[in-house]
């Protein structure tokens, strides 16, 4: 089990933190951004696999940004999961 913090790109939150237990994501938290929405998102994805999160959230776009908080979470969990497999 590892805790990760990433800096998302082109969204309001300044960081996203989460724990990976194999490919299961737990304890997601965002710093800044739409507090209520991001707390709800964090609760909804708790216990999902990296693949499930990608399936639901990857590619969701916020306005003209080309990404969103949800999309950045999906990208972050995949990136850190792939890194954890190389160790």
N, CA, C and O atoms as a MOPAC input file, in Angstrom:
PM7 MOZYME 1SCF
protein

 N      0.85100 1    -1.16900 1     0.00000 1
 C      0.00000 1     0.00000 1     0.00000 1
 C      0.89600 1     1.23100 1     0.00000 1
 O      1.78300 1     1.37300 1     0.84200 1
 N      0.64600 1     2.13000 1    -0.97100 1
 C      1.45100 1     3.34800 1    -1.09200 1
 C      0.53400 1     4.55600 1    -1.23500 1
 O     -0.52100 1     4.48600 1    -1.86500 1
 N      0.95700 1     5.65900 1    -0.63800 1
 C      0.24500 1     6.93700 1    -0.75200 1
 C      0.97800 1     7.79900 1    -1.77700 1
 O      2.20200 1     7.92200 1    -1.73500 1
 N      0.22100 1     8.39000 1    -2.69300 1
 C      0.79400 1     9.22300 1    -3.74500 1
 C      0.14600 1    10.59600 1    -3.73500 1
 O     -1.02300 1    10.74100 1    -3.37800 1
 N      0.90800 1    11.59300 1    -4.12700 1
 C      0.39500 1    12.94200 1    -4.35200 1
 C      0.91000 1    13.40700 1    -5.69600 1
 O      2.10500 1    13.32800 1    -5.98000 1
 N      0.00200 1    13.88900 1    -6.51500 1
 C      0.35900 1    14.36600 1    -7.85200 1
 C     -0.12900 1    15.79700 1    -8.02200 1
 O     -1.05600 1    16.23700 1    -7.34100 1
 N      0.50500 1    16.51000 1    -8.93400 1
 C      0.10400 1    17.87200 1    -9.28400 1
 C     -0.65000 1    17.79600 1   -10.60600 1
 O     -0.04900 1    17.52100 1   -11.64500 1
 N     -1.96200 1    18.03800 1   -10.58000 1
 C     -2.73800 1    17.96300 1   -11.81600 1
 C     -2.47200 1    19.16000 1   -12.73100 1
 O     -1.96800 1    20.19200 1   -12.28700 1
 N     -2.81000 1    19.01400 1   -13.99000 1
 C     -2.56900 1    20.04400 1   -14.99900 1
 C     -3.88800 1    20.63300 1   -15.49800 1
 O     -4.84500 1    19.90300 1   -15.75800 1
 N     -3.93000 1    21.95500 1   -15.62700 1
 C     -5.05700 1    22.67300 1   -16.23600 1
 C     -6.39000 1    22.51200 1   -15.51500 1
 O     -7.44700 1    22.57000 1   -16.14400 1
 N     -6.34600 1    22.30900 1   -14.19000 1
 C     -7.56400 1    22.24800 1   -13.37200 1
 C     -7.35900 1    23.07000 1   -12.10900 1
 O     -6.24000 1    23.49000 1   -11.81400 1
 N     -8.42100 1    23.29700 1   -11.37200 1
 C     -8.36700 1    24.13500 1   -10.17300 1
 C     -7.59300 1    23.52000 1    -9.00500 1
 O     -6.83000 1    24.23700 1    -8.35700 1
 N     -7.75300 1    22.22100 1    -8.70300 1
 C     -6.99700 1    21.66400 1    -7.58300 1
 C     -5.48600 1    21.77300 1    -7.78900 1
 O     -4.98800 1    21.66400 1    -8.91000 1
 N     -4.76800 1    21.99200 1    -6.68500 1
 C     -3.31100 1    22.09000 1    -6.75700 1
 C     -2.63600 1    20.75000 1    -6.51800 1
 O     -1.46300 1    20.57600 1    -6.84700 1
 N     -3.37700 1    19.79300 1    -5.94100 1
 C     -2.83200 1    18.44200 1    -5.79000 1
 C     -3.96300 1    17.43300 1    -5.62000 1
 O     -5.07000 1    17.76200 1    -5.19200 1
 N     -3.63800 1    16.19700 1    -5.97100 1
 C     -4.52700 1    15.05200 1    -5.76900 1
 C     -3.71100 1    14.00000 1    -5.03500 1
 O     -2.60800 1    13.65300 1    -5.45800 1
 N     -4.25900 1    13.49400 1    -3.93100 1
 C     -3.58700 1    12.43000 1    -3.17500 1
 C     -4.49500 1    11.20500 1    -3.12200 1
 O     -5.72000 1    11.32100 1    -3.09600 1
 N     -3.87000 1    10.03700 1    -3.10600 1
 C     -4.63100 1     8.79300 1    -3.03200 1
 C     -3.70300 1     7.67100 1    -2.60100 1
 O     -2.48100 1     7.79000 1    -2.67600 1
 N     -4.30100 1     6.58600 1    -2.15200 1
 C     -3.57400 1     5.38800 1    -1.76800 1
 C     -3.89200 1     4.29600 1    -2.77600 1
 O     -5.04200 1     4.12200 1    -3.17800 1
 N     -2.86400 1     3.56400 1    -3.17900 1
 C     -3.04100 1     2.40300 1    -4.04900 1
 C     -2.75300 1     1.13700 1    -3.25000 1
 O     -1.69800 1     1.00200 1    -2.63100 1
 N     -3.70500 1     0.21900 1    -3.27500 1
 C     -3.53100 1    -1.11800 1    -2.71600 1
 C     -3.62400 1    -2.06700 1    -3.89900 1
 O     -4.71400 1    -2.51600 1    -4.25500 1
 N     -2.49400 1    -2.37200 1    -4.50600 1
 C     -2.51100 1    -3.10100 1    -5.77600 1
 C     -3.08400 1    -2.17000 1    -6.82000 1
 O     -2.52100 1    -1.10800 1    -7.08700 1
 N     -4.22300 1    -2.56600 1    -7.42700 1
 C     -4.86100 1    -1.67800 1    -8.39300 1
 C     -6.13400 1    -1.03800 1    -7.83900 1
 O     -6.93100 1    -0.48500 1    -8.59700 1
 N     -6.32700 1    -1.11100 1    -6.52800 1
 C     -7.49400 1    -0.52400 1    -5.86900 1
 C     -7.12400 1     0.83800 1    -5.28900 1
 O     -6.10800 1     0.98900 1    -4.61100 1
 N     -7.97400 1     1.82600 1    -5.57100 1
 C     -7.73000 1     3.20600 1    -5.15000 1
 C     -8.55100 1     3.50700 1    -3.89500 1
 O     -9.73800 1     3.19000 1    -3.81500 1
 N     -7.89300 1     4.12000 1    -2.92800 1
 C     -8.55500 1     4.47700 1    -1.66800 1
 C     -8.13100 1     5.87600 1    -1.23100 1
 O     -7.10600 1     6.40200 1    -1.66600 1
 N     -8.94500 1     6.45700 1    -0.36300 1
 C     -8.60400 1     7.70800 1     0.34200 1
 C     -8.17700 1     8.83400 1    -0.60000 1
 O     -7.12800 1     9.44800 1    -0.40100 1
 N     -8.98100 1     9.10300 1    -1.61900 1
 C     -8.67700 1    10.18500 1    -2.56000 1
 C     -8.99400 1    11.52000 1    -1.90200 1
 O    -10.02500 1    11.67600 1    -1.24900 1
 N     -8.09800 1    12.47700 1    -2.08200 1
 C     -8.35600 1    13.83400 1    -1.60800 1
 C     -7.75700 1    14.84100 1    -2.57300 1
 O     -6.71800 1    14.60200 1    -3.18900 1
 N     -8.43100 1    15.96300 1    -2.68800 1
 C     -8.01100 1    17.05800 1    -3.55100 1
 C     -7.71900 1    18.27700 1    -2.68600 1
 O     -8.39300 1    18.49600 1    -1.67900 1
 N     -6.73100 1    19.06800 1    -3.06300 1
 C     -6.47300 1    20.34500 1    -2.42200 1
 C     -6.93800 1    21.43100 1    -3.38100 1
 O     -6.47700 1    21.51300 1    -4.51900 1
 N     -7.85300 1    22.25700 1    -2.90700 1
 C     -8.51100 1    23.32700 1    -3.68100 1
 C     -9.51300 1    22.73700 1    -4.65200 1
 O     -9.73000 1    21.52600 1    -4.67300 1
 N    -10.11900 1    23.58600 1    -5.45100 1
 C    -11.12800 1    23.13700 1    -6.39200 1
 C    -12.52400 1    23.20600 1    -5.79000 1
 O    -12.70900 1    23.80400 1    -4.73000 1
 N    -13.48600 1    22.61600 1    -6.43600 1
 C    -14.89300 1    22.62200 1    -6.00900 1
 C    -15.07600 1    21.62300 1    -4.87600 1
 O    -15.29600 1    20.43500 1    -5.11000 1
 N    -14.98200 1    22.11400 1    -3.65900 1
 C    -14.88100 1    21.26200 1    -2.47200 1
 C    -15.96000 1    20.17700 1    -2.40200 1
 O    -15.63600 1    19.00000 1    -2.25000 1
 N    -17.22000 1    20.55200 1    -2.51000 1
 C    -18.29600 1    19.56300 1    -2.39300 1
 C    -18.25600 1    18.52200 1    -3.49000 1
 O    -18.41000 1    17.32800 1    -3.23000 1
 N    -18.05100 1    18.97200 1    -4.71600 1
 C    -17.99600 1    18.03200 1    -5.84300 1
 C    -16.81800 1    17.07600 1    -5.72500 1
 O    -16.95000 1    15.88600 1    -6.00900 1
 N    -15.67100 1    17.59100 1    -5.30800 1
 C    -14.48400 1    16.73700 1    -5.22200 1
 C    -14.55300 1    15.78000 1    -4.03700 1
 O    -14.01900 1    14.67300 1    -4.10500 1
 N    -15.20800 1    16.19700 1    -2.94700 1
 C    -15.43400 1    15.26500 1    -1.83300 1
 C    -16.36000 1    14.13700 1    -2.28100 1
 O    -16.14300 1    12.97400 1    -1.94200 1
 N    -17.38800 1    14.48900 1    -3.04200 1
 C    -18.31500 1    13.46500 1    -3.54900 1
 C    -17.59800 1    12.51600 1    -4.50300 1
 O    -17.76000 1    11.29900 1    -4.41300 1
 N    -16.81000 1    13.07200 1    -5.41200 1
 C    -16.04200 1    12.23900 1    -6.35100 1
 C    -15.13100 1    11.28500 1    -5.58500 1
 O    -15.03100 1    10.10700 1    -5.92700 1
 N    -14.47700 1    11.79300 1    -4.56200 1
 C    -13.56700 1    10.96800 1    -3.75900 1
 C    -14.30100 1     9.80000 1    -3.10700 1
 O    -13.78400 1     8.68300 1    -3.07400 1
 N    -15.48900 1    10.04900 1    -2.59300 1
 C    -16.28200 1     8.98100 1    -1.97400 1
 C    -16.73400 1     7.95900 1    -3.00800 1
 O    -16.72500 1     6.75600 1    -2.74800 1
 N    -17.12700 1     8.44300 1    -4.17700 1
 C    -17.63700 1     7.54500 1    -5.21500 1
 C    -16.57300 1     6.58200 1    -5.73800 1
 O    -16.88000 1     5.42900 1    -6.03800 1
 N    -15.33900 1     7.03900 1    -5.84800 1
 C    -14.30000 1     6.17900 1    -6.41800 1
 C    -13.59000 1     5.32400 1    -5.37500 1
 O    -12.82600 1     4.43000 1    -5.74000 1
 N    -13.81900 1     5.57300 1    -4.09800 1
 C    -13.13100 1     4.81400 1    -3.05100 1
 C    -13.42500 1     3.32100 1    -3.19100 1
 O    -14.58200 1     2.90300 1    -3.15000 1
 N    -12.38700 1     2.53400 1    -3.35300 1
 C    -12.53000 1     1.09000 1    -3.51500 1
 C    -12.60600 1     0.62200 1    -4.95500 1
 O    -12.62500 1    -0.58200 1    -5.21100 1
 N    -12.65100 1     1.55300 1    -5.90500 1
 C    -12.65900 1     1.17700 1    -7.31900 1
 C    -11.24800 1     0.81900 1    -7.76700 1
 O    -10.26200 1     1.23200 1    -7.15600 1
 N    -11.17100 1     0.05400 1    -8.83100 1
 C     -9.87500 1    -0.25500 1    -9.42700 1
 C     -9.45900 1     0.87800 1   -10.35900 1
 O    -10.27000 1     1.71800 1   -10.75000 1
 N     -8.19700 1     0.87700 1   -10.69600 1
 C     -7.67500 1     1.84500 1   -11.65700 1
 C     -8.47100 1     1.75100 1   -12.95700 1
 O     -8.83000 1     2.77600 1   -13.53600 1
 N     -8.74700 1     0.55100 1   -13.41200 1
 C     -9.47600 1     0.33400 1   -14.66100 1
 C    -10.90700 1     0.87600 1   -14.58500 1
 O    -11.40300 1     1.46700 1   -15.54400 1
 N    -11.56100 1     0.67300 1   -13.45200 1
 C    -12.92500 1     1.19100 1   -13.29200 1
 C    -12.93400 1     2.71900 1   -13.31200 1
 O    -13.78600 1     3.33200 1   -13.95600 1
 N    -11.99000 1     3.32500 1   -12.61000 1
 C    -11.91300 1     4.78600 1   -12.58600 1
 C    -11.66300 1     5.32300 1   -13.98600 1
 O    -12.30400 1     6.28700 1   -14.40700 1
 N    -10.74000 1     4.70800 1   -14.70600 1
 C    -10.48900 1     5.13500 1   -16.09100 1
 C    -11.75900 1     5.00700 1   -16.94100 1
 O    -12.08700 1     5.91000 1   -17.71100 1
 N    -12.45700 1     3.90500 1   -16.80100 1
 C    -13.65500 1     3.66900 1   -17.59100 1
 C    -14.73700 1     4.71900 1   -17.36400 1
 O    -15.42600 1     5.12200 1   -18.30100 1
 N    -14.88200 1     5.15600 1   -16.12600 1
 C    -15.89800 1     6.14800 1   -15.79700 1
 C    -15.43800 1     7.58400 1   -16.04200 1
 O    -16.23300 1     8.41800 1   -16.47300 1
 N    -14.18000 1     7.88100 1   -15.77600 1
 C    -13.76800 1     9.27900 1   -15.67800 1
 C    -12.80900 1     9.78900 1   -16.75300 1
 O    -12.80100 1    10.98300 1   -17.05100 1
 N    -12.00700 1     8.91000 1   -17.33400 1
 C    -11.02100 1     9.37800 1   -18.31100 1
 C    -11.72900 1     9.98600 1   -19.51600 1
 O    -12.65900 1     9.39900 1   -20.06900 1
 N    -11.28100 1    11.15500 1   -19.90800 1
 C    -11.85000 1    11.83600 1   -21.06000 1
 C    -12.95200 1    12.82200 1   -20.73900 1
 O    -13.41500 1    13.53300 1   -21.63000 1
 N    -13.38900 1    12.88600 1   -19.47700 1
 C    -14.36600 1    13.91500 1   -19.09200 1
 C    -13.68500 1    15.26900 1   -19.16200 1
 O    -12.58400 1    15.44600 1   -18.64000 1
 N    -14.33400 1    16.21600 1   -19.80100 1
 C    -13.72800 1    17.51800 1   -20.06700 1
 C    -14.50100 1    18.61700 1   -19.33800 1
 O    -15.73000 1    18.58400 1   -19.27300 1
 N    -13.77200 1    19.58700 1   -18.79200 1
 C    -14.34300 1    20.76100 1   -18.12200 1
 C    -14.10000 1    21.98900 1   -18.99700 1
 O    -12.96600 1    22.43600 1   -19.16900 1
 N    -15.18100 1    22.51700 1   -19.53800 1
 C    -15.11700 1    23.71900 1   -20.38700 1
 C    -14.08100 1    23.55500 1   -21.49500 1
 O    -14.05100 1    22.52200 1   -22.16500 1
 N    -13.24200 1    24.55100 1   -21.69000 1
 C    -12.25500 1    24.53500 1   -22.78400 1
 C    -10.89100 1    23.99900 1   -22.33400 1
 O     -9.91600 1    24.12400 1   -23.07400 1
 N    -10.80500 1    23.42200 1   -21.17000 1
 C     -9.51800 1    23.01600 1   -20.59800 1
 C     -8.90900 1    21.78500 1   -21.25500 1
 O     -7.69600 1    21.58900 1   -21.18400 1
 N     -9.71100 1    20.97000 1   -21.88100 1
 C     -9.20000 1    19.74400 1   -22.47800 1
 C     -9.01500 1    18.63000 1   -21.46700 1
 O     -8.51300 1    17.55900 1   -21.80900 1
 N     -9.41000 1    18.86600 1   -20.23500 1
 C     -9.31100 1    17.89000 1   -19.15000 1
 C    -10.29400 1    18.31700 1   -18.06500 1
 O    -11.03600 1    19.28300 1   -18.23700 1
 N    -10.29400 1    17.59600 1   -16.95500 1
 C    -11.13100 1    17.93800 1   -15.80100 1
 C    -10.49000 1    17.33000 1   -14.56500 1
 O     -9.51400 1    16.58500 1   -14.66300 1
 N    -11.03800 1    17.64800 1   -13.41400 1
 C    -10.53000 1    17.04600 1   -12.17200 1
 C    -10.66300 1    15.52300 1   -12.22600 1
 O     -9.75500 1    14.79300 1   -11.82800 1
 N    -11.81100 1    15.05900 1   -12.72700 1
 C    -12.04000 1    13.61500 1   -12.83400 1
 C    -11.06300 1    12.97000 1   -13.81100 1
 O    -10.51000 1    11.90600 1   -13.53200 1
 N    -10.85300 1    13.61300 1   -14.95000 1
 C     -9.90400 1    13.11600 1   -15.93800 1
 C     -8.48900 1    13.08800 1   -15.36300 1
 O     -7.75000 1    12.12700 1   -15.58100 1
 N     -8.11200 1    14.12400 1   -14.63700 1
 C     -6.78200 1    14.17300 1   -14.03700 1
 C     -6.60800 1    13.07900 1   -12.99000 1
 O     -5.52300 1    12.51100 1   -12.86100 1
 N     -7.66700 1    12.77800 1   -12.24300 1
 C     -7.60600 1    11.66800 1   -11.28400 1
 C     -7.38200 1    10.35100 1   -12.01200 1
 O     -6.53300 1     9.55600 1   -11.60800 1
 N     -8.13400 1    10.11300 1   -13.07900 1
 C     -7.98500 1     8.87200 1   -13.84800 1
 C     -6.56800 1     8.73700 1   -14.39900 1
 O     -5.98400 1     7.65400 1   -14.35200 1
 N     -6.02400 1     9.81300 1   -14.91200 1
 C     -4.65900 1     9.77900 1   -15.44500 1
 C     -3.63400 1     9.53700 1   -14.33400 1
 O     -2.67000 1     8.79200 1   -14.51400 1
 N     -3.85900 1    10.18000 1   -13.18300 1
 C     -2.91100 1    10.05900 1   -12.06700 1
 C     -2.86900 1     8.64400 1   -11.50400 1
 O     -1.79200 1     8.10500 1   -11.24800 1
 N     -4.04300 1     8.04000 1   -11.31000 1
 C     -4.03800 1     6.69100 1   -10.73200 1
 C     -3.40100 1     5.69400 1   -11.69800 1
 O     -2.71200 1     4.77000 1   -11.26600 1
 N     -3.62600 1     5.87200 1   -12.99400 1
 C     -2.99100 1     4.98700 1   -13.97900 1
 C     -1.47900 1     5.17000 1   -13.96300 1
 O     -0.73100 1     4.19200 1   -13.94700 1
 N     -1.03100 1     6.42000 1   -13.96800 1
 C      0.40900 1     6.69800 1   -13.96800 1
 C      1.10000 1     6.07700 1   -12.75300 1
 O      2.12800 1     5.41300 1   -12.88900 1
 N      0.53400 1     6.29500 1   -11.57600 1
 C      1.17500 1     5.77600 1   -10.36100 1
 C      1.05800 1     4.25600 1   -10.27100 1
 O      1.96100 1     3.59900 1    -9.75400 1
 N     -0.03100 1     3.69500 1   -10.76300 1
 C     -0.16200 1     2.24600 1   -10.78800 1
 C      0.90900 1     1.62800 1   -11.68100 1
 O      1.54300 1     0.64500 1   -11.29900 1
 N      1.11400 1     2.19300 1   -12.86000 1
 C      2.14200 1     1.68000 1   -13.76900 1
 C      3.54400 1     1.82200 1   -13.14300 1
 O      4.37700 1     0.92400 1   -13.26300 1
 N      3.78600 1     2.94400 1   -12.48600 1
 C      5.08200 1     3.13500 1   -11.79800 1
 C      5.26900 1     2.08300 1   -10.70700 1
 O      6.36600 1     1.55100 1   -10.54000 1
 N      4.20700 1     1.78200 1    -9.96700 1
 C      4.32700 1     0.82400 1    -8.85900 1
 C      4.63000 1    -0.58000 1    -9.36200 1
 O      5.24500 1    -1.36500 1    -8.64000 1
 N      4.22000 1    -0.91600 1   -10.56800 1
 C      4.49800 1    -2.23500 1   -11.12900 1
 C      5.95100 1    -2.37800 1   -11.54300 1
 O      6.46300 1    -3.49600 1   -11.60900 1
 N      6.63600 1    -1.25500 1   -11.82700 1
 C      8.04100 1    -1.29800 1   -12.25700 1
 C      9.00000 1    -1.42400 1   -11.08700 1
 O     10.16400 1    -1.77800 1   -11.27100 1
 N      8.52400 1    -1.13900 1    -9.89600 1
 C      9.42300 1    -1.16500 1    -8.72100 1
 C      9.71600 1    -2.56300 1    -8.27000 1
 O     10.45100 1    -2.75800 1    -7.30200 1

